[in-house]
Amino acid sequence: MRRINSYSVAEKLIAERRYLQLDDSPIVADKIQQIFNEALSPYALIERILKDVKEEGDSAVRNYTEKIDQVSIQSFEVSKEEINRAYEHLDAKLKRALEIAADRIRQYHIACKPNTGINFINPILGRQILPMERIGIYVPGGTAAYPSTVLMTAIPASVAGVSEIIMVSPPSKEGNIPEPTLAAAKIAQVHRIFKIGGAQAIASLAYGTESVPKVDKICGPGNIFVTLAKKMVFGTVNIDGLAGPSEIFIVADDSANPVFCASDLIAQAEHDILAPCVLVTTSSSLADIIAEEIDRQLIETKRNYIAQKALEHGYIVVVDDIEQAINLVNIYAAEHVSLMCERASEIVPKIKNAGCIFVGEYSPVAFGDYMAGPSHVLPTSGTARFSSPLGVDDFLKTSDIIKSDQATLQEFGEAAISIAENEKLYGHAKTISIRLEKSYYEKTR
């Protein structure tokens, strides 16, 4: 990791951090060239996939699955028998862990759920809060299983009261979804599962096909093609956000445990060679120790190549005091902010921009990833400045209610007419003035 000993230098670098880019990766361009034998930009490719799926439905999905995933799928939907079999065959220890996690996640979101139905704040004004009817969750897969993502996306939707939860996930070369993922879907009460990945899965959820029903919102992380497809279908459906590489920002003072700090940095770095990792400390000696500890722990890390590449682009910043560290946190707006310092709880109210705040040395990010309760689907790439973690609110929609009466219109109608006439919307003004005319009331009684 690169060492920075100046607050002003760190502030400048962090302020200029590179946000999520979706169309300029040479690695992605090479992959497209290999698969399609064309020099297409990611945007051009996703635009083509979306158009084809919208127009051709299952046929296009099947063609792109064969071309990209190199697997032929005749029936996309996973049967109830296959789901039940996966649940029954799952390792007992893992099954128990997933059920414990599911219960903690469910209880957290139940506690966060607002009152649904119709709620009036006075006799004439109120709100109606209702769950969405059908949502889609994307779960990465293909060569790996991510049952935790199933729990973290489906359970908040279930708690919200969504009528139908549709899950899509890439098939393996054998045409299957991993058993842990299917078992987690059963635990999380997912209603239907489809063996589709990539942009074609997003298109299927957004537009609907002969097999896949159209949804109201799409949630869940994915690769660049999934993320770009979500961006391009937004407006046809809602989305939870655009996920970039996982990131961590640690604030540490001389009381911090360097072994824990190094471990937490490596844990996030092993996600992706582009994973941003930053540690800010008030202790120069701690910075030295952590740098050495990272090198020591990397030797024992199974994904050390990925982690090492990511950490090469990370920062260890030495600042004068905690206030400077907090300023950098708020400028960076990280997905995960870890407070490894004395009186960490007192710092929390000063953190204005963060996806999730982990307080104290016994709150590792990985605990939040799997077991704590809040969803691990969090804003990345600086979007914590204006976005929030995935939660039960994401699956609720609100309608305002206005039930005015004659007395209220008499009291405030003239003011409304003045505004309407100022905007030259005289028809708007007339709808109010006609109700204020005495002759109107006499004619309608």
Order of alpha helices (4+ residues) and beta strands (2+ residues): beta-alpha-alpha-alpha-alpha-alpha-alpha-beta-beta-beta-alpha-beta-alpha-beta-alpha-beta-alpha-beta-beta-alpha-beta-alpha-alpha-beta-alpha-beta-alpha-beta-alpha-beta-alpha-alpha-alpha
